């Protein structure tokens, strides 16, 4: 089964999480789907909780 590589956006600040890029400066390597991020992960730009993100593009 293929991983869900959908792109998510932080609703408060607009930060985009793209699994193909990850967030290496914050320990998230490329290839990690949004749904596999740790539950306590927060937006690296504004600190919003993971539940404040919305899916913006299916991949």
Number of C-alpha atoms within 10 A of each C-alpha: 3 4 12 15 17 17 19 21 18 24 14 13 14 14 15 18 22 20 23 14 12 18 15 9 8 11 8 16 14 13 14 18 20 20 13 10 13 10 10 8 14 18 20 13 12 12 13 16 13 17 12 15 22 15 14 13 11 9 10
